[in-house]
């Protein structure tokens, strides 16, 4: 009887040990999960995934610029696999901007760097914290398609659709002209055939969704 109890006890220990060393058995640790989000996300969703990294860097920060960097561009739903968000903090005189990349469900912060425009840029960003934008990438994509994007794709079927969202301070920090100073956020939904220098831009108000203007940048000499 004593030997039988000993054998049962050893079998129990063996099972527990097996569960602890073989993958897929027992409790799965969260640290084994490489991705924290879905593969395709909107601009707003990407920022939400990136925010914890920015807050760990410096609690007082805000987004000033976000760009889509997926080689395939935006989907018809206005989503992409790769977004890069730029967070600014007024707390540091140097290294006051952090770039955080959302890439296919993973989030990677980069080494902090100085903001655009040097000291003038830092003052501009510090004094002009933007309100949260209200128009996400799916809506911006649909507006751009209505305002010339759809026609452009018909004549350029290989073109990819890309997106950049900038706040007013991001323009002012480098003295770049805006369509009008009243805009707080501007979407630039642009269409480009890979390896081509021609780019078709559609600009949209990031707060209201109003169409602003459009333009085509031609290759040099054309």
C-alpha positions as YAML, in Angstrom:
chain: A
units: angstrom
residues:
- id: 1
  name: UNK
  ca: [0.00, 0.00, 0.00]
- id: 2
  name: UNK
  ca: [2.83, 2.38, 0.89]
- id: 3
  name: UNK
  ca: [4.60, 1.59, -2.39]
- id: 4
  name: UNK
  ca: [1.37, 2.19, -4.34]
- id: 5
  name: UNK
  ca: [0.93, 5.62, -2.75]
- id: 6
  name: UNK
  ca: [4.55, 6.42, -3.57]
- id: 7
  name: UNK
  ca: [4.05, 5.50, -7.23]
- id: 8
  name: UNK
  ca: [0.89, 7.65, -7.49]
- id: 9
  name: UNK
  ca: [2.68, 10.60, -5.92]
- id: 10
  name: UNK
  ca: [5.60, 10.28, -8.33]
- id: 11
  name: UNK
  ca: [3.24, 10.13, -11.30]
- id: 12
  name: UNK
  ca: [1.54, 13.34, -10.14]
- id: 13
  name: UNK
  ca: [4.90, 15.10, -9.85]
- id: 14
  name: UNK
  ca: [5.86, 13.87, -13.33]
- id: 15
  name: UNK
  ca: [2.65, 15.28, -14.86]
- id: 16
  name: UNK
  ca: [3.13, 18.68, -13.23]
- id: 17
  name: UNK
  ca: [6.75, 18.76, -14.40]
- id: 18
  name: UNK
  ca: [5.72, 17.88, -17.97]
- id: 19
  name: UNK
  ca: [3.12, 20.64, -18.05]
- id: 20
  name: UNK
  ca: [5.73, 23.15, -16.97]
- id: 21
  name: UNK
  ca: [8.31, 22.37, -19.66]
- id: 22
  name: UNK
  ca: [6.33, 21.50, -22.77]
- id: 23
  name: UNK
  ca: [4.95, 24.46, -24.79]
- id: 24
  name: UNK
  ca: [1.19, 24.57, -25.17]
- id: 25
  name: UNK
  ca: [0.63, 22.75, -21.87]
- id: 26
  name: UNK
  ca: [-0.42, 24.28, -18.62]
- id: 27
  name: UNK
  ca: [-0.81, 28.05, -18.14]
- id: 28
  name: UNK
  ca: [0.43, 30.20, -21.01]
- id: 29
  name: UNK
  ca: [2.53, 33.14, -19.95]
- id: 30
  name: UNK
  ca: [1.69, 36.53, -21.49]
- id: 31
  name: UNK
  ca: [5.36, 37.24, -22.09]
- id: 32
  name: UNK
  ca: [5.40, 34.56, -24.78]
- id: 33
  name: UNK
  ca: [3.02, 36.60, -26.93]
- id: 34
  name: UNK
  ca: [4.98, 38.69, -29.44]
- id: 35
  name: UNK
  ca: [2.08, 40.78, -30.72]
- id: 36
  name: UNK
  ca: [-0.18, 43.04, -28.65]
- id: 37
  name: UNK
  ca: [-2.65, 44.05, -31.35]
- id: 38
  name: UNK
  ca: [-4.19, 43.09, -34.71]
- id: 39
  name: UNK
  ca: [-2.20, 43.21, -37.93]
- id: 40
  name: UNK
  ca: [-4.25, 46.00, -39.54]
- id: 41
  name: UNK
  ca: [-5.32, 49.06, -37.54]
- id: 42
  name: UNK
  ca: [-6.52, 52.62, -38.08]
- id: 43
  name: UNK
  ca: [-4.36, 55.62, -37.22]
- id: 44
  name: UNK
  ca: [-6.27, 56.21, -33.99]
- id: 45
  name: UNK
  ca: [-5.95, 52.58, -32.95]
- id: 46
  name: UNK
  ca: [-2.22, 52.61, -33.64]
- id: 47
  name: UNK
  ca: [-1.79, 55.66, -31.40]
- id: 48
  name: UNK
  ca: [-3.64, 53.93, -28.56]
- id: 49
  name: UNK
  ca: [-1.27, 50.98, -28.78]
- id: 50
  name: UNK
  ca: [1.76, 53.30, -28.89]
- id: 51
  name: UNK
  ca: [0.72, 55.55, -26.00]
- id: 52
  name: UNK
  ca: [1.91, 53.27, -23.16]
- id: 53
  name: UNK
  ca: [5.45, 53.34, -24.56]
- id: 54
  name: UNK
  ca: [5.35, 57.12, -24.80]
- id: 55
  name: UNK
  ca: [3.97, 57.44, -21.26]
- id: 56
  name: UNK
  ca: [6.73, 55.21, -19.96]
- id: 57
  name: UNK
  ca: [9.21, 57.58, -21.60]
- id: 58
  name: UNK
  ca: [7.52, 60.70, -20.18]
- id: 59
  name: UNK
  ca: [4.03, 60.91, -18.72]
- id: 60
  name: UNK
  ca: [3.34, 64.43, -20.04]
- id: 61
  name: UNK
  ca: [3.34, 64.05, -23.84]
- id: 62
  name: UNK
  ca: [1.11, 64.34, -26.88]
- id: 63
  name: UNK
  ca: [1.04, 63.25, -30.52]
- id: 64
  name: UNK
  ca: [2.02, 65.85, -33.13]
- id: 65
  name: UNK
  ca: [2.45, 63.72, -36.24]
- id: 66
  name: UNK
  ca: [1.51, 60.25, -37.45]
- id: 67
  name: UNK
  ca: [2.42, 58.62, -40.72]
- id: 68
  name: UNK
  ca: [1.44, 55.36, -42.37]
- id: 69
  name: UNK
  ca: [4.48, 53.44, -43.63]
- id: 70
  name: UNK
  ca: [3.03, 50.21, -44.97]
- id: 71
  name: UNK
  ca: [4.60, 49.39, -48.38]
- id: 72
  name: UNK
  ca: [1.15, 48.27, -49.53]
- id: 73
  name: UNK
  ca: [-0.49, 51.46, -48.27]
- id: 74
  name: UNK
  ca: [-3.97, 51.77, -46.81]
- id: 75
  name: UNK
  ca: [-6.60, 49.12, -47.28]
- id: 76
  name: UNK
  ca: [-10.06, 50.03, -48.56]
- id: 77
  name: UNK
  ca: [-11.09, 50.13, -44.90]
- id: 78
  name: UNK
  ca: [-8.52, 52.85, -44.21]
- id: 79
  name: UNK
  ca: [-6.27, 50.57, -42.17]
- id: 80
  name: UNK
  ca: [-2.58, 49.70, -42.45]
- id: 81
  name: UNK
  ca: [-0.05, 47.34, -40.89]
- id: 82
  name: UNK
  ca: [2.58, 49.96, -40.12]
- id: 83
  name: UNK
  ca: [2.12, 53.37, -38.48]
- id: 84
  name: UNK
  ca: [4.68, 55.67, -36.87]
- id: 85
  name: UNK
  ca: [3.54, 58.15, -34.22]
- id: 86
  name: UNK
  ca: [5.66, 61.07, -33.00]
- id: 87
  name: UNK
  ca: [5.13, 62.10, -29.39]
- id: 88
  name: UNK
  ca: [6.38, 65.43, -28.01]
- id: 89
  name: UNK
  ca: [7.00, 66.41, -24.39]
- id: 90
  name: UNK
  ca: [7.65, 69.97, -23.14]
- id: 91
  name: UNK
  ca: [9.45, 68.57, -20.09]
- id: 92
  name: UNK
  ca: [12.81, 68.11, -21.85]
- id: 93
  name: UNK
  ca: [14.94, 70.73, -23.56]
- id: 94
  name: UNK
  ca: [16.68, 68.01, -25.56]
- id: 95
  name: UNK
  ca: [15.56, 64.62, -26.82]
- id: 96
  name: UNK
  ca: [11.98, 65.81, -26.46]
- id: 97
  name: UNK
  ca: [10.41, 63.80, -29.29]
- id: 98
  name: UNK
  ca: [9.84, 60.06, -29.31]
- id: 99
  name: UNK
  ca: [9.03, 58.04, -32.40]
- id: 100
  name: UNK
  ca: [6.99, 54.89, -31.72]
- id: 101
  name: UNK
  ca: [6.27, 52.37, -34.46]
- id: 102
  name: UNK
  ca: [3.24, 50.09, -34.64]
- id: 103
  name: UNK
  ca: [4.23, 47.23, -36.94]
- id: 104
  name: UNK
  ca: [1.89, 44.30, -37.58]
- id: 105
  name: UNK
  ca: [0.69, 44.15, -33.99]
- id: 106
  name: UNK
  ca: [4.02, 44.94, -32.36]
- id: 107
  name: UNK
  ca: [5.11, 48.25, -30.82]
- id: 108
  name: UNK
  ca: [8.67, 49.54, -30.84]
- id: 109
  name: UNK
  ca: [9.83, 52.89, -29.42]
- id: 110
  name: UNK
  ca: [12.92, 54.42, -30.96]
- id: 111
  name: UNK
  ca: [15.68, 56.48, -29.34]
- id: 112
  name: UNK
  ca: [14.34, 59.96, -28.37]
- id: 113
  name: UNK
  ca: [15.57, 62.86, -30.50]
- id: 114
  name: UNK
  ca: [15.26, 66.62, -30.68]
- id: 115
  name: UNK
  ca: [12.04, 67.95, -32.18]
- id: 116
  name: UNK
  ca: [11.86, 69.74, -35.51]
- id: 117
  name: UNK
  ca: [12.94, 73.36, -35.66]
- id: 118
  name: UNK
  ca: [15.38, 73.32, -32.77]
- id: 119
  name: UNK
  ca: [14.62, 75.72, -29.92]
- id: 120
  name: UNK
  ca: [12.02, 77.58, -31.98]
- id: 121
  name: UNK
  ca: [10.30, 74.31, -32.74]
- id: 122
  name: UNK
  ca: [10.33, 73.25, -29.10]
- id: 123
  name: UNK
  ca: [8.64, 76.51, -28.11]
- id: 124
  name: UNK
  ca: [6.09, 76.13, -30.89]
- id: 125
  name: UNK
  ca: [5.15, 72.58, -29.88]
- id: 126
  name: UNK
  ca: [5.10, 73.49, -26.18]
- id: 127
  name: UNK
  ca: [2.70, 76.40, -26.65]
- id: 128
  name: UNK
  ca: [0.36, 74.66, -29.08]
- id: 129
  name: UNK
  ca: [-0.75, 71.34, -27.66]
- id: 130
  name: UNK
  ca: [-3.44, 70.16, -30.11]
- id: 131
  name: UNK
  ca: [-6.84, 68.83, -29.27]
- id: 132
  name: UNK
  ca: [-7.48, 65.20, -30.17]
- id: 133
  name: UNK
  ca: [-8.22, 64.82, -33.87]
- id: 134
  name: UNK
  ca: [-11.72, 63.62, -34.71]
- id: 135
  name: UNK
  ca: [-11.38, 62.14, -38.20]
- id: 136
  name: UNK
  ca: [-9.73, 58.73, -38.27]
- id: 137
  name: UNK
  ca: [-8.02, 57.16, -41.29]
- id: 138
  name: UNK
  ca: [-11.08, 55.18, -42.56]
- id: 139
  name: UNK
  ca: [-13.14, 58.37, -42.91]
- id: 140
  name: UNK
  ca: [-10.21, 60.32, -44.38]
- id: 141
  name: UNK
  ca: [-9.68, 57.54, -46.94]
- id: 142
  name: UNK
  ca: [-13.32, 57.62, -48.06]
- id: 143
  name: UNK
  ca: [-13.34, 61.43, -48.35]
- id: 144
  name: UNK
  ca: [-10.15, 61.38, -50.41]
- id: 145
  name: UNK
  ca: [-11.61, 58.76, -52.74]
- id: 146
  name: UNK
  ca: [-14.66, 60.97, -53.34]
- id: 147
  name: UNK
  ca: [-12.51, 64.03, -53.97]
- id: 148
  name: UNK
  ca: [-10.40, 62.66, -56.79]
- id: 149
  name: UNK
  ca: [-8.70, 59.58, -55.39]
- id: 150
  name: UNK
  ca: [-11.04, 57.14, -57.08]
- id: 151
  name: UNK
  ca: [-10.47, 58.76, -60.49]
- id: 152
  name: UNK
  ca: [-6.72, 58.77, -59.94]
- id: 153
  name: UNK
  ca: [-6.73, 55.04, -59.18]
- id: 154
  name: UNK
  ca: [-8.68, 54.36, -62.36]
- id: 155
  name: UNK
  ca: [-5.95, 55.97, -64.44]
- id: 156
  name: UNK
  ca: [-3.12, 54.68, -62.19]
- id: 157
  name: UNK
  ca: [-4.21, 51.15, -61.15]
- id: 158
  name: UNK
  ca: [-0.81, 50.36, -59.63]
- id: 159
  name: UNK
  ca: [-0.87, 53.35, -57.28]
- id: 160
  name: UNK
  ca: [-0.82, 52.81, -53.51]
- id: 161
  name: UNK
  ca: [-2.76, 55.01, -51.11]
- id: 162
  name: UNK
  ca: [-0.80, 56.42, -48.18]
- id: 163
  name: UNK
  ca: [-1.56, 58.76, -45.29]
- id: 164
  name: UNK
  ca: [0.01, 61.41, -43.06]
- id: 165
  name: UNK
  ca: [-1.70, 63.35, -40.27]
- id: 166
  name: UNK
  ca: [-0.09, 66.53, -38.93]
- id: 167
  name: UNK
  ca: [-1.08, 69.08, -36.32]
- id: 168
  name: UNK
  ca: [-0.74, 72.83, -36.91]
- id: 169
  name: UNK
  ca: [2.32, 73.10, -34.63]
- id: 170
  name: UNK
  ca: [4.13, 70.56, -36.80]
- id: 171
  name: UNK
  ca: [3.81, 72.92, -39.75]
- id: 172
  name: UNK
  ca: [4.67, 76.02, -37.72]
- id: 173
  name: UNK
  ca: [7.74, 74.44, -36.12]
- id: 174
  name: UNK
  ca: [9.50, 74.46, -39.49]
- id: 175
  name: UNK
  ca: [7.66, 77.49, -40.95]
- id: 176
  name: UNK
  ca: [5.91, 75.33, -43.54]
- id: 177
  name: UNK
  ca: [2.92, 76.88, -45.24]
- id: 178
  name: UNK
  ca: [-0.50, 75.37, -44.52]
- id: 179
  name: UNK
  ca: [-3.58, 75.59, -46.75]
- id: 180
  name: UNK
  ca: [-4.98, 77.94, -44.07]
- id: 181
  name: UNK
  ca: [-3.95, 78.67, -40.45]
- id: 182
  name: UNK
  ca: [-7.40, 77.78, -39.10]
- id: 183
  name: UNK
  ca: [-6.78, 74.02, -39.34]
- id: 184
  name: UNK
  ca: [-5.75, 72.13, -36.20]
- id: 185
  name: UNK
  ca: [-5.04, 68.81, -37.92]
- id: 186
  name: UNK
  ca: [-4.62, 68.06, -41.62]
- id: 187
  name: UNK
  ca: [-4.80, 64.68, -43.32]
- id: 188
  name: UNK
  ca: [-2.67, 64.23, -46.42]
- id: 189
  name: UNK
  ca: [-4.02, 61.21, -48.26]
- id: 190
  name: UNK
  ca: [-1.67, 60.70, -51.16]
- id: 191
  name: UNK
  ca: [-1.54, 58.35, -54.13]
- id: 192
  name: UNK
  ca: [1.69, 57.14, -55.65]
- id: 193
  name: UNK
  ca: [2.76, 54.51, -58.14]
- id: 194
  name: UNK
  ca: [5.80, 52.65, -56.74]
- id: 195
  name: UNK
  ca: [9.09, 54.14, -58.04]
- id: 196
  name: UNK
  ca: [7.24, 57.06, -59.64]
- id: 197
  name: UNK
  ca: [7.95, 60.65, -58.66]
- id: 198
  name: UNK
  ca: [4.41, 61.83, -59.34]
- id: 199
  name: UNK
  ca: [2.25, 62.10, -56.23]
- id: 200
  name: UNK
  ca: [-1.43, 63.03, -56.05]
- id: 201
  name: UNK
  ca: [-2.43, 64.61, -52.72]
- id: 202
  name: UNK
  ca: [-5.86, 65.15, -51.18]
- id: 203
  name: UNK
  ca: [-5.93, 67.31, -48.03]
- id: 204
  name: UNK
  ca: [-8.68, 66.92, -45.44]
- id: 205
  name: UNK
  ca: [-9.54, 68.70, -42.19]
- id: 206
  name: UNK
  ca: [-8.67, 66.27, -39.38]
- id: 207
  name: UNK
  ca: [-11.27, 67.81, -37.06]
- id: 208
  name: UNK
  ca: [-14.33, 68.08, -39.31]
- id: 209
  name: UNK
  ca: [-13.63, 65.86, -42.32]
- id: 210
  name: UNK
  ca: [-14.07, 68.79, -44.70]
- id: 211
  name: UNK
  ca: [-12.26, 68.58, -48.01]
- id: 212
  name: UNK
  ca: [-9.55, 71.26, -48.20]
- id: 213
  name: UNK
  ca: [-7.74, 70.98, -51.53]
- id: 214
  name: UNK
  ca: [-5.85, 68.63, -53.83]
- id: 215
  name: UNK
  ca: [-2.72, 68.85, -55.94]
- id: 216
  name: UNK
  ca: [-0.43, 66.74, -58.09]
- id: 217
  name: UNK
  ca: [3.32, 66.99, -57.65]
- id: 218
  name: UNK
  ca: [4.93, 66.25, -60.98]
- id: 219
  name: UNK
  ca: [8.43, 64.84, -61.49]
- id: 220
  name: UNK
  ca: [11.12, 67.48, -62.16]
- id: 221
  name: UNK
  ca: [11.07, 68.78, -65.74]
- id: 222
  name: UNK
  ca: [7.42, 67.94, -66.39]
...
